[in-house]
């Protein structure tokens, strides 16, 4: 369960960072980037899920 939590944290972090960078870059250049910015809440949920899973696996 701990390993799955670590994978979830890393995946959530990557989704959030990529969504922010690509989304804002597309908004500045083209004016549309909302589909990339929609990855940020998904990444945040995965990040919280991973932190919770790693903390619960230590007990």
Buried (B, 14 or more C-beta within 10 A) or exposed (E): EEEEBBEBBEBBBBBBEBBBEBBEEBBEEEEEBEEBBEBBEBBBBBBEBBBEBBEEEEE
